[in-house]
Amino acid sequence: MMNTNDNLQKIMLTLERIRSEKYPHVSKEIVENIINIQFENQEMDSRHTGRATTHQVIRKYIEEQSQGVKKC
C-alpha cells in the first residue's frame, strides 16, 4: 500500500511528464505550487482556501508572464 507522500510524488511525476510533453511553456514551478496548495487544503473545511489560494497563484503567474517575468 502506498503512503500519502508516495501518492503525491506519483501525481507530481505524472503531471510533470504531461506538462513537459504537451505544455512546455507552462513552468514546472507553477504546476508544483498548485499541486502542493491543493494537497495542503484537501480537507473539506479548507477546500475554499485551497481554491482561493490557487486562483491567486494562477492570476499572479499570468500577470507575470504577460509582463515577461518568469517567476512563480
ABEGO torsion letter per residue (X at the ends): XBBAAAAAAAAAAAAAAAAAAABAABBAAAAAAAAAAAAAAABAAAAAAAAAAAAAAAAAAAAAAAAGBBBX
